[in-house]
Amino acid sequence: TKDIPVANFIMHEIHCSRNIEVCRYCSESIPKSEMKNHMESEHVQVTCKCRMKIEKGLLKDHEASACPLRPALCQYCDIQLAFNKLQDHEIYCGARTERCGGCGRNIMMKDLKEHPRVCG
């Protein structure tokens, strides 16, 4: 919204009511000529690969930070897998052992970062 001189206000109001529409979903002011495109690009319902129905405009954020099937990296082996499989994989993967070159003991992957502090 802009400051409008009182003399122009009525003309401005008529122009707005003819040409601008407020989106009923997001309350944005959209030119009437672009409302169809706005609805199709932002508010149409789409189905994510995880089968969740979501507004098209929210899909990118969902895929990046909320989707259970989003890609995730194992902290121990850097393999990429679906986020919803990560916890079970890391429990298994973190329990694998690797021989320490310093003390010769077999150390669990989940303890490798801390091990140099207590090695020997």
N, C-alpha and C positions, 0 to 999 in steps of 0.2 A: 504494500500500500504506500502511496505517495501523498504528500500534502497537496491538496487541490484548492485553488482559490474558490471562494464561495460562489462567485459568478459562474464558474465552470462546473460546479458540482452536479447540477441537474443533468447537464449534457454528459458528464462523465458517468453518472449513475445509469443513464439510458444506454450508453455504449456498453458498459459492463454487463448489464442484465441481458443485452442482446448477444454478446460475444463470449462471455466468460461463464464457466460453470464450475461449481465446487464439486470435486470428486467425493462421492458418498463413502468411499472406503478410506481415503487418506487425507481428506479435507484440503487438498491442494487446489489452487485456482488454475483451471486448465482452459485454454481457448476451446470453444465448442467444436471447432473444426478438427481439433486434435484429440478429443475425448475418446473416440473409438480406438485410436492408436495407443493412448495412455492405458486404457483398460486392457488391451491385448498384451502390451509389453510389461505391465506391472501387476495387474490384479487377476488375470485369468488363472484358474487352478491348473497346476501341472502335477505330475506324479514323479517323485524322485526315485532313483534306483532302489531305495530302501522301502519303497511302496507308500511313503508318506505323501499325502496331498498337501500342497503348499502353493501360495501365491508365487507367480513367476518372478516377481521382483525380489522375493526373499530367498529364492533357490540358491543363488551363489553363496550367500552367507551360510545357509544351512549345509551345503555341500562342503564348505571349508571348515566349519567349526562344530556342527551339531549332528551331522549324519553318522549313524553307526557304521556305515560302510565306507566312510572317508579313509583315504590312505594314511597309514601311521607307520613309523619306523621303530623297530625293536631297539632298545637302548644297548643291548649286548651284542647283537650280530648285524645290525643295520639292515635286516631284511624288511621289505615293505609288505604290510598286510592290512586287512580291514581293521579299523579301530575296535570293533566289537570282538575281534579275535586276539587283540594285543595282550590283554591281561593273562589269559591262559598260556599264550606263547611265552611271555616273559617269565612266568613262574617256572616253566619247563626249561627255558633257555638260560635263565639265571642260575639254575641248579647244576648246569654243566660245569666241568672242572677244566682247569688249564694248569700245567706245571709251572711253578715259579722258577725263573732262572737263578734267583738269588738263594733261596732256601731249599729248593727242590720239592717242596710240598705241593700237593694238588689243591688249588684254590678255586672255590666256586666263582663263576663269572660275576655274580652279584656282589661278591666281596673283593673283586680285583682292584677297584679304585681305592679302597681303604687299605689294602694289603701292604703296599710299600711302607706305610707308617708303622706297621707292626712286624714287618719281615725280619727274620733272623732271630 
